[in-house]
């Protein structure tokens, strides 16, 4: 099993990354000038900064992690001509699971990545590899960099350390500062086919073929969501609530009730995260700060506790927004299927399991009304991005769905 096996439906990207990893391996092994600074030949496919873009679920972070592992590969088979990225050696394994000392995997559970966090990364990027072949920084949410953080990162990419590689991930080029993306080699990933996602769920995760096919079809090729839907009963329950919403907006009372339930579901997700993570974080920090047995904190520690509480609050906000966004994506898929039925399209339906509801909505409205409903969902997502109160934004959407 190589490091590329989790990269589903991205053969072109895989070929490019494998070629770059091979050149990087040759570069570290044999191409050094007299000062010890690596000098890449003009024809090298390797560079110091990469930008992975693609729609949600396309596997941006998976591709970046796989490339990071290939760069750290120490398999002895490389001397015999094998490509880096065996998946079994210590370099590959520790990078993939996130414990390699020279491979930093950065993801955020907050709404943004600030200047302080970015400066810490830049300082690390200036270090030479301790045990690995490269110092690799994988930034999974480069689109969440604030403007100030982006400017800090820009200087590090403009003046890279000799053996440091930056791997940035973002949904699109527009989500990254122009000055940063112009200094990165750009790779675009596409949404995997439903068949490819079904195959990997069966082969790698051992999921029942029928359940795998249903999950892959419902999520339209989003690998992570498909796996969650196939294995998590709560995810299936949340989706069922969302897909019933179009049948519950016949009157204003139904609109408001459906909106409240949708927001409540998102709140429950945030609460679940808090129960799983916040308590452990708080207790761990208290122990580190030397809290007494009775829970009394030493003097001068209030600031650290407040900083943790603020971070947990921001994480809760993002969790709620992410859950709502996922629900709105499922709702958009429902009306997409309705539109396909109204236009007589032969495209495969994502929500075949609720075909009766799709038929009822399709027969009781027109394609023009369905398009307006899809636009109202998009407007709700945009309102949430602008920090509109979730309940207010969702209520406005459900009322618009009723009006069509």
Backbone torsions as a table, in degrees:
resi	resn	phi	psi	omega
1	UNK	NA	110.8	-179.5
2	UNK	-84.0	171.8	-179.4
3	UNK	-67.7	-15.9	-176.0
4	UNK	-87.7	-5.3	-172.5
5	UNK	-65.0	-27.1	179.4
6	UNK	-83.5	-5.5	-179.1
7	UNK	-87.5	98.9	-169.2
8	UNK	-91.4	126.2	173.4
9	UNK	66.6	27.7	-177.2
10	UNK	-127.4	52.3	-174.0
11	UNK	-60.4	-40.6	-178.5
12	UNK	-64.8	-45.9	179.1
13	UNK	-63.9	-41.3	179.5
14	UNK	-59.9	-42.6	179.7
15	UNK	-61.8	-43.1	-179.5
16	UNK	-65.2	-43.6	-178.2
17	UNK	-68.9	-38.8	179.0
18	UNK	-63.1	-40.2	178.2
19	UNK	-65.6	-40.5	178.9
20	UNK	-66.1	-39.8	179.2
21	UNK	-64.1	-37.3	178.2
22	UNK	-65.6	-42.8	177.9
23	UNK	-65.4	-38.3	178.9
24	UNK	-63.9	-39.1	178.8
25	UNK	-63.6	-44.7	178.8
26	UNK	-65.0	-35.5	-178.6
27	UNK	-63.4	-47.8	-179.2
28	UNK	-69.0	-36.0	-175.1
29	UNK	-71.6	-41.3	-169.2
30	UNK	-135.8	-15.4	-172.5
31	UNK	-103.5	94.7	176.5
32	UNK	-136.8	144.3	176.3
33	UNK	-88.7	-173.3	-173.1
34	UNK	-66.8	-26.1	-179.2
35	UNK	-86.0	-3.6	-178.9
36	UNK	87.3	2.7	179.1
37	UNK	-88.0	132.4	-178.1
38	UNK	-66.0	135.4	177.4
39	UNK	-124.9	106.1	-178.7
40	UNK	-72.3	134.9	175.0
41	UNK	-65.5	157.0	-176.0
42	UNK	-59.0	-31.3	-176.7
43	UNK	-87.1	2.6	-176.4
44	UNK	-65.9	139.6	176.1
45	UNK	-88.3	2.0	-178.6
46	UNK	-96.3	142.7	174.2
47	UNK	-145.3	172.9	-170.8
48	UNK	-89.3	-11.6	-176.9
49	UNK	-142.5	131.7	-177.8
50	UNK	-129.6	146.7	177.1
51	UNK	-126.6	117.2	179.1
52	UNK	-100.6	120.5	177.3
53	UNK	-124.7	157.4	179.5
54	UNK	163.5	162.2	-178.7
55	UNK	-65.8	160.7	177.6
56	UNK	-53.6	134.7	179.0
57	UNK	89.0	-3.6	-178.3
58	UNK	-76.1	-17.9	177.4
59	UNK	101.0	32.5	-179.7
60	UNK	-58.6	-54.1	-177.1
61	UNK	-67.8	-31.7	176.9
62	UNK	-63.5	-43.2	178.3
63	UNK	-64.2	-42.4	-179.9
64	UNK	-64.4	-42.4	178.8
65	UNK	-64.3	-42.6	-179.9
66	UNK	-62.4	-41.8	178.7
67	UNK	-65.2	-41.8	178.0
68	UNK	-59.6	-41.9	179.0
69	UNK	-64.7	-41.4	179.4
70	UNK	-63.5	-35.6	178.6
71	UNK	-66.6	-28.3	-178.9
72	UNK	-96.1	2.9	-175.3
73	UNK	-61.7	132.9	179.3
74	UNK	-123.4	23.4	-179.4
75	UNK	-59.6	134.0	178.1
76	UNK	-65.9	-18.1	179.9
77	UNK	-66.5	-16.8	178.8
78	UNK	-61.1	-33.9	179.9
79	UNK	-67.2	-18.9	179.3
80	UNK	-98.1	8.0	177.2
81	UNK	101.5	0.8	179.1
82	UNK	-71.5	148.8	-179.8
83	UNK	-75.6	145.0	175.2
84	UNK	-62.0	150.5	179.4
85	UNK	106.2	39.2	-176.5
86	UNK	-65.3	-31.7	-179.0
87	UNK	90.0	-9.8	-175.3
88	UNK	-112.4	-27.9	-175.4
89	UNK	-69.3	169.6	-177.9
90	UNK	-62.5	-38.9	180.0
91	UNK	-62.8	-47.2	179.7
92	UNK	-65.0	-48.4	-173.6
93	UNK	-63.7	-48.4	-177.1
94	UNK	-68.5	-30.7	177.1
95	UNK	-68.4	-44.2	-177.9
96	UNK	-65.1	-33.5	-179.1
97	UNK	-93.3	-1.3	172.9
98	UNK	85.4	22.7	-178.7
99	UNK	-115.1	3.1	179.9
100	UNK	-69.6	134.0	-175.1
101	UNK	-69.2	-19.3	-178.6
102	UNK	-114.2	20.7	176.7
103	UNK	-133.8	106.1	-178.5
104	UNK	-98.1	117.8	177.5
105	UNK	-101.2	114.9	-174.7
106	UNK	-111.4	118.6	171.9
107	UNK	-133.7	153.5	-178.5
108	UNK	-122.2	142.7	172.4
109	UNK	-104.0	15.1	178.2
110	UNK	-107.3	177.7	-176.5
111	UNK	-77.4	-21.4	-177.7
112	UNK	-154.3	165.1	174.5
113	UNK	-111.0	121.3	-172.9
114	UNK	-93.0	-177.6	-176.7
115	UNK	-65.1	-43.3	-176.4
116	UNK	-59.5	-48.2	-179.7
117	UNK	-63.0	-38.7	-178.5
118	UNK	-68.6	-38.2	177.3
119	UNK	-63.3	-37.3	177.0
120	UNK	-61.5	-41.1	178.4
121	UNK	-65.2	-42.3	-179.3
122	UNK	-62.6	-41.1	177.4
123	UNK	-61.8	-40.5	178.6
124	UNK	-65.7	-38.4	-177.2
125	UNK	-64.4	-20.7	179.8
126	UNK	-80.3	-10.8	-178.8
127	UNK	-79.4	149.1	172.2
128	UNK	-77.0	153.2	178.0
129	UNK	-58.6	136.9	-179.8
130	UNK	-80.6	-49.3	-179.2
131	UNK	-129.3	-20.3	-176.4
132	UNK	-88.3	-176.4	-178.9
133	UNK	-88.5	-27.0	179.1
134	UNK	-138.8	157.0	167.3
135	UNK	-95.0	111.8	-172.8
136	UNK	-114.8	128.9	177.1
137	UNK	-116.7	114.0	177.0
138	UNK	-102.2	114.5	179.9
139	UNK	-107.4	98.3	-171.2
140	UNK	-72.4	-23.4	-176.6
141	UNK	-122.6	56.6	-178.4
142	UNK	-63.2	-22.5	178.4
143	UNK	-71.5	-12.7	-179.6
144	UNK	-95.9	4.2	175.0
145	UNK	-65.2	132.1	172.2
146	UNK	-70.4	168.4	-179.1
147	UNK	-61.0	-42.1	178.7
148	UNK	-64.1	-41.2	178.9
149	UNK	-65.3	-38.2	177.9
150	UNK	-62.0	-38.8	178.8
151	UNK	-67.9	-35.4	176.1
152	UNK	-64.9	-43.5	179.7
153	UNK	-65.6	-35.8	-178.0
154	UNK	-56.9	-43.8	-178.1
155	UNK	-63.7	-36.8	179.2
156	UNK	-67.8	-34.9	179.5
157	UNK	-76.5	-32.0	177.9
158	UNK	-68.1	-35.0	-178.2
159	UNK	-123.9	72.7	-174.0
160	UNK	-73.5	148.9	171.2
161	UNK	-69.8	154.4	-172.5
162	UNK	-56.3	-39.1	-174.9
163	UNK	-122.2	41.1	176.7
164	UNK	-115.2	137.0	179.0
165	UNK	-125.8	128.6	176.0
166	UNK	-100.9	129.7	177.4
167	UNK	-122.3	104.8	-176.2
168	UNK	-102.4	142.1	179.7
169	UNK	-124.8	135.1	179.1
170	UNK	-156.3	155.4	179.8
171	UNK	-62.5	-37.3	-178.2
172	UNK	-152.0	168.2	178.3
173	UNK	-61.7	-34.7	-176.9
174	UNK	-67.4	-16.4	-179.6
175	UNK	-84.0	-0.8	-177.7
176	UNK	-123.3	143.5	179.0
177	UNK	-54.1	136.5	179.8
178	UNK	-55.4	-36.3	-178.9
179	UNK	-67.6	-29.5	178.0
180	UNK	-79.1	-48.3	-176.2
181	UNK	-65.8	-25.5	178.6
182	UNK	-71.6	-15.7	-179.7
183	UNK	-104.7	8.2	-179.7
184	UNK	-116.1	151.3	170.0
185	UNK	-82.8	127.2	-170.0
186	UNK	-99.9	131.3	174.3
187	UNK	-124.1	128.4	-179.8
188	UNK	-106.0	125.7	177.0
189	UNK	-100.8	148.9	179.0
190	UNK	-111.1	163.9	177.8
191	UNK	-68.4	126.4	179.1
192	UNK	-64.2	155.2	177.4
193	UNK	-71.0	157.2	178.3
194	UNK	-59.7	-38.9	-179.8
195	UNK	-64.0	-39.8	-179.4
196	UNK	-67.0	-40.6	178.8
197	UNK	-67.3	-41.6	177.4
198	UNK	-58.2	-45.4	-178.6
199	UNK	-61.1	-43.7	-177.0
200	UNK	-71.3	-32.6	176.7
201	UNK	-65.3	-38.3	179.5
202	UNK	-73.0	-47.8	-172.4
203	UNK	-73.4	-44.1	-173.2
204	UNK	-93.0	-36.5	-174.3
205	UNK	-103.6	-4.1	177.5
206	UNK	65.0	30.2	-178.5
207	UNK	-84.0	144.4	178.4
208	UNK	-54.2	135.4	-176.2
209	UNK	-54.7	-41.4	-179.1
210	UNK	-67.2	-43.3	178.5
211	UNK	-65.5	-37.9	179.5
212	UNK	-65.0	-43.5	-179.5
213	UNK	-65.2	-41.1	179.6
214	UNK	-63.7	-44.9	-178.8
215	UNK	-66.2	-42.7	-179.8
216	UNK	-64.8	-39.9	179.6
217	UNK	-68.5	-41.4	-177.7
218	UNK	-66.4	-32.4	-177.9
219	UNK	-98.1	0.4	175.0
220	UNK	53.8	45.8	172.5
221	UNK	90.1	5.8	176.6
222	UNK	-81.7	108.3	-170.1
223	UNK	-63.2	-50.5	-177.5
224	UNK	-62.3	-44.5	179.4
225	UNK	-66.4	-37.0	179.6
226	UNK	-63.8	-43.6	178.8
227	UNK	-63.8	-42.6	-179.9
228	UNK	-64.8	-41.7	-179.0
229	UNK	-66.0	-35.2	-178.0
230	UNK	-77.9	-22.4	-173.3
231	UNK	-115.7	-13.3	-174.2
232	UNK	-115.3	115.5	-179.7
233	UNK	-63.9	-34.9	179.5
234	UNK	-65.4	-36.9	178.2
235	UNK	-64.5	-39.7	178.2
236	UNK	-66.8	-38.1	178.9
237	UNK	-65.4	-41.5	178.5
238	UNK	-63.3	-42.3	179.5
239	UNK	-63.3	-39.5	179.8
240	UNK	-61.3	-39.7	178.3
241	UNK	-62.6	-43.6	-178.1
242	UNK	-64.3	-43.4	-175.3
243	UNK	-73.5	-13.1	174.5
244	UNK	-85.5	-15.1	-174.8
245	UNK	-58.8	-42.7	-179.3
246	UNK	-60.1	-22.0	180.0
247	UNK	-89.4	-2.6	-174.0
248	UNK	-113.7	10.0	-177.2
249	UNK	-108.4	36.3	-179.0
250	UNK	-73.4	-25.4	178.5
251	UNK	-139.6	170.2	-176.5
252	UNK	-61.9	-40.5	178.8
253	UNK	-59.9	-42.7	177.6
254	UNK	-64.2	-37.0	178.7
255	UNK	-62.0	-48.1	-176.9
256	UNK	-67.3	-38.9	179.3
257	UNK	-66.7	-43.0	179.1
258	UNK	-63.3	-39.6	178.8
259	UNK	-63.1	-43.5	-179.7
260	UNK	-63.1	-40.8	-179.9
261	UNK	-65.7	-38.0	179.9
262	UNK	-64.5	-43.9	179.0
263	UNK	-67.7	-37.6	178.8
264	UNK	-63.1	-39.4	178.3
265	UNK	-61.3	-43.1	178.0
266	UNK	-64.2	-39.1	178.2
267	UNK	-64.4	-36.9	177.9
268	UNK	-64.5	-37.5	176.7
269	UNK	-62.4	-45.2	178.8
270	UNK	-62.4	-38.8	179.2
271	UNK	-66.2	-38.4	179.3
272	UNK	-63.4	-41.8	177.4
273	UNK	-62.1	-42.0	-180.0
274	UNK	-61.5	-42.7	180.0
275	UNK	-65.1	-35.7	-176.2
276	UNK	-79.6	-32.7	-169.6
277	UNK	-115.6	-45.9	-171.1
278	UNK	-60.2	-43.6	-177.5
279	UNK	-62.3	-44.7	179.6
280	UNK	-63.1	-42.0	179.4
281	UNK	-62.5	-45.2	-177.8
282	UNK	-64.3	-46.6	179.5
283	UNK	-64.8	-38.0	178.5
284	UNK	-64.1	-41.6	179.2
285	UNK	-67.9	-40.4	178.3
286	UNK	-59.8	-44.0	179.6
287	UNK	-63.9	-40.5	-179.0
288	UNK	-66.4	-31.6	-179.3
289	UNK	-86.2	-4.1	175.3
290	UNK	84.9	38.5	178.4
291	UNK	-63.3	144.2	179.3
292	UNK	-75.7	170.3	-178.3
293	UNK	-60.0	-31.8	-179.7
294	UNK	-81.3	-0.2	178.4
295	UNK	93.5	-2.4	-179.9
296	UNK	-73.3	131.9	-178.0
297	UNK	-89.1	145.0	175.3
298	UNK	-63.2	158.7	177.8
299	UNK	-64.2	146.7	177.1
300	UNK	84.4	6.5	-178.2
301	UNK	-105.5	-1.8	-177.0
302	UNK	-61.7	-36.7	-179.1
303	UNK	-63.3	-41.7	179.3
304	UNK	-65.2	-40.4	179.6
305	UNK	-66.5	-38.8	178.9
306	UNK	-66.6	-39.7	178.7
307	UNK	-61.8	-41.0	177.7
308	UNK	-65.1	-42.6	179.8
309	UNK	-62.0	-39.9	178.4
310	UNK	-65.1	-40.9	179.1
311	UNK	-63.5	-42.9	179.8
312	UNK	-64.7	-36.2	177.8
313	UNK	-65.9	-42.1	178.4
314	UNK	-65.3	-38.2	178.0
315	UNK	-64.6	-40.1	178.1
316	UNK	-62.0	-40.1	178.6
317	UNK	-63.1	-44.2	180.0
318	UNK	-66.5	-40.3	179.0
319	UNK	-59.5	-43.4	179.1
320	UNK	-63.5	-43.2	179.7
321	UNK	-65.3	-41.7	180.0
322	UNK	-62.9	-40.7	178.9
323	UNK	-65.7	-42.0	177.6
324	UNK	-63.6	-41.9	-179.9
325	UNK	-63.2	-38.5	177.0
326	UNK	-64.0	-41.3	178.0
327	UNK	-63.8	-41.2	179.8
328	UNK	-67.7	-32.6	175.0
329	UNK	-64.3	-43.8	177.1
330	UNK	-62.8	-39.2	180.0
331	UNK	-66.6	-39.1	175.7
332	UNK	-61.5	-39.9	177.8
333	UNK	-62.5	-36.1	177.8
334	UNK	-61.4	-50.6	-177.8
335	UNK	-72.1	-25.4	172.7
336	UNK	-62.4	-42.4	177.4
337	UNK	-65.1	-40.4	177.4
338	UNK	-59.3	-45.1	179.9
339	UNK	-62.6	-39.9	178.6
340	UNK	-61.2	-41.3	178.0
341	UNK	-66.5	-40.7	-178.8
342	UNK	-67.0	-32.0	-178.7
343	UNK	-92.6	-1.0	-179.7
344	UNK	69.8	26.4	-178.7
345	UNK	-72.4	150.1	178.0
346	UNK	-95.6	8.1	179.7
347	UNK	-63.8	144.1	-179.7
348	UNK	-65.5	137.9	-179.7
349	UNK	-80.3	138.4	178.9
350	UNK	-77.6	-29.5	-173.6
351	UNK	-117.5	52.8	-179.5
352	UNK	-60.8	-25.9	-178.5
353	UNK	-70.4	-12.8	174.7
354	UNK	-120.9	42.6	-175.3
355	UNK	-59.9	-35.5	-179.9
356	UNK	-60.9	-44.0	179.2
357	UNK	-66.4	-39.9	177.8
358	UNK	-60.0	-45.1	-179.4
359	UNK	-63.7	-41.6	-178.6
360	UNK	-63.7	-45.2	179.9
361	UNK	-68.2	-40.2	-179.7
362	UNK	-62.8	-39.3	-177.6
363	UNK	-77.8	-21.8	-176.3
364	UNK	-97.0	3.2	-179.4
365	UNK	-144.5	-174.0	179.8
366	UNK	-118.6	167.9	178.8
367	UNK	-62.9	-35.2	179.2
368	UNK	-63.6	-41.2	178.9
369	UNK	-67.7	-36.1	178.6
370	UNK	-65.0	-40.9	177.6
371	UNK	-63.0	-40.0	178.1
372	UNK	-64.8	-36.1	178.2
373	UNK	-66.5	-40.9	176.4
374	UNK	-62.3	-40.0	178.4
375	UNK	-63.5	-35.4	179.1
376	UNK	-67.6	-33.4	176.8
377	UNK	-68.5	-42.9	177.8
378	UNK	-61.4	-40.4	178.7
379	UNK	-63.5	-35.8	177.8
380	UNK	-65.3	-43.9	178.8
381	UNK	-62.0	-40.2	178.8
382	UNK	-66.4	-38.0	178.5
383	UNK	-63.7	-41.0	178.1
384	UNK	-64.3	-36.0	176.6
385	UNK	-64.5	-27.2	179.5
386	UNK	-91.8	13.7	176.0
387	UNK	69.3	26.6	171.2
388	UNK	-67.3	144.3	179.3
389	UNK	-54.7	127.8	-174.6
390	UNK	-53.2	-46.7	-177.5
391	UNK	-63.1	-40.7	179.3
392	UNK	-63.3	-44.2	-179.1
393	UNK	-65.2	-42.7	-178.0
394	UNK	-71.4	-37.0	176.1
395	UNK	-61.9	-43.0	177.4
396	UNK	-60.5	-38.3	179.8
397	UNK	-67.3	-46.9	-177.1
398	UNK	-64.3	-36.7	176.5
399	UNK	-64.8	-39.9	178.1
400	UNK	-66.6	-35.1	177.2
401	UNK	-63.9	-37.8	178.9
402	UNK	-65.3	-42.6	-177.1
403	UNK	-71.8	-33.2	-178.0
404	UNK	66.7	NA	NA
